[in-house]
Amino acid sequence: MGGGSGGGWNTLGNISALEEKAKRSLQGGKRNVFISFATEDLDEVNLLRANAKNDNSDIEFNDHSVRVPYDSERAEYIRQKITERIERSSVCVVHLSDNTAQSQWVKWEVEKSLSLGKTVIATHTKDGKPAKMPEWVSKNNLKTVTWSDLPNELR
């Protein structure tokens, strides 16, 4: 009568593992990547996104470009929506360029990602390492790789 089978199907660890497996299955095995970048770098970032559309890629980028000033009237609403998207991502990739250090949005997105426990990886083109690295890269000990090495970091 009754009694447990010892299978432990209802333990928290097993439920979490099943939830994670279901999420991966629903995403088709792709990593859900939030990409943060300065709006001036849209053309360069589009090249990165094009690589992700390759059928052999297991990376899926979410584009949530913000073209609204950081201190605008809509900024709080935008922060809320970006936070929701970061929460649904598995990792945050920040594109580094000479424009990155001046972007308050990029800094905020990186800090928000870290506060939510997300891994943040900084990336730049092979020849495009910024002349001035944003202070928050070293402050947060972010791993920095070239675009060509990014897929290896996201596995």
Secondary structure, 3 states (H helix, E strand, C coil): CCCCCCCCCCCHHHHHHHHHHHHHHHCCCCEEEEEECCHHHHHHHHHHHHHHCCCCCCEEEECCCCCCCCCCCCHHHHHHHHHHHHHHCCEEEEECCCCHHHCHHHHHHHHHHHHCCCEEEEEECCCCCCCCCCHHHHHCCCEEEEHHHHHHHCC
